[in-house]
Amino acid sequence: MAQSPNPAASKTPEPPRKGDFEKCLTRLEEVVKRLESVDLSLDEAMKLFEEGVKLSRECQKQLEEAEGRVEILLKKADGKIVAEPFEPANES
């Protein structure tokens, strides 16, 4: 019986997981620095730009998801607990 090829080897790269925000942001910073380089061909710049846009969208999505999870639970006068969005006080 022949062995089937390794399924992990044929998979396309997965998008960054939720816990990988810092890695995604670090890579985005690297892409931006590289795009600021003067010795970059148009083809390389376009590939980096596309990657940067994807990374930027992923980071924004993760931030929005985190913001949605940060809530304060308040007890109303009738005894019901209601979730309200967290709004930090101004840090002035």
C-alpha positions as CSV (number, residue, x, y, z in Angstrom):
1,M,0.0,0.0,0.0
2,A,1.5,3.3,-1.1
3,Q,1.7,6.1,1.5
4,S,-0.3,9.2,0.7
5,P,1.6,12.5,0.4
6,N,2.0,14.6,3.4
7,P,-1.2,16.7,3.6
8,A,0.5,19.5,5.5
9,A,3.0,20.0,2.7
10,S,0.3,20.7,0.1
11,K,-1.7,23.2,2.2
12,T,-1.7,26.8,1.4
13,P,-0.4,29.1,4.1
14,E,-3.0,29.8,6.7
15,P,-3.8,33.4,7.8
16,P,-2.3,34.5,11.1
17,R,-4.2,33.1,14.1
18,K,-5.8,35.4,16.7
19,G,-2.8,34.9,19.0
20,D,-0.4,36.0,16.4
21,F,-1.2,39.7,16.4
22,E,2.3,40.7,17.5
23,K,3.9,38.6,14.8
24,C,1.6,40.0,12.2
25,L,2.4,43.6,13.3
26,T,6.1,42.9,13.3
27,R,6.0,41.5,9.8
28,L,3.9,44.6,8.7
29,E,6.6,46.8,10.1
30,E,9.3,44.9,8.2
31,V,7.3,45.2,5.0
32,V,7.0,49.0,5.4
33,K,10.7,49.4,6.1
34,R,11.5,47.3,3.0
35,L,9.0,49.4,0.9
36,E,10.9,52.5,2.0
37,S,14.1,51.1,0.5
38,V,15.3,52.8,-2.7
39,D,16.8,49.6,-4.2
40,L,13.5,47.8,-4.7
41,S,12.2,46.7,-8.1
42,L,8.6,47.5,-9.1
43,D,7.7,43.8,-9.0
44,E,9.1,43.4,-5.5
45,A,7.4,46.5,-4.3
46,M,4.0,45.3,-5.7
47,K,4.4,42.0,-3.9
48,L,5.4,43.6,-0.7
49,F,2.5,46.1,-1.0
50,E,0.0,43.3,-1.5
51,E,1.4,41.5,1.6
52,G,1.3,44.7,3.6
53,V,-2.4,45.3,2.7
54,K,-3.3,41.8,3.8
55,L,-1.3,42.1,7.0
56,S,-2.9,45.5,7.8
57,R,-6.4,44.1,7.3
58,E,-5.7,41.1,9.5
59,C,-4.3,43.3,12.3
60,Q,-7.3,45.6,12.1
61,K,-9.7,42.6,12.2
62,Q,-7.9,41.2,15.3
63,L,-8.1,44.6,17.0
64,E,-11.9,44.9,16.3
65,E,-12.4,41.4,17.6
66,A,-10.5,42.2,20.8
67,E,-12.4,45.5,21.3
68,G,-15.7,43.6,20.9
69,R,-14.7,41.2,23.7
70,V,-13.7,43.9,26.2
71,E,-16.9,44.5,28.0
72,I,-18.0,45.5,31.5
73,L,-20.9,43.6,33.1
74,L,-23.3,45.9,34.9
75,K,-26.1,44.9,37.2
76,K,-29.3,46.8,36.5
77,A,-31.8,47.9,39.2
78,D,-34.1,44.9,38.3
79,G,-31.2,42.5,39.0
80,K,-30.4,41.6,35.4
81,I,-26.8,41.7,34.3
82,V,-26.1,43.6,31.1
83,A,-22.9,43.8,29.1
84,E,-21.8,47.3,28.0
85,P,-18.8,48.3,25.9
86,F,-15.7,49.2,27.8
87,E,-14.8,52.9,27.3
88,P,-11.5,53.8,29.0
89,A,-11.1,57.1,30.8
90,N,-9.0,59.8,29.2
91,E,-5.4,59.4,30.2
92,S,-4.7,63.1,30.7
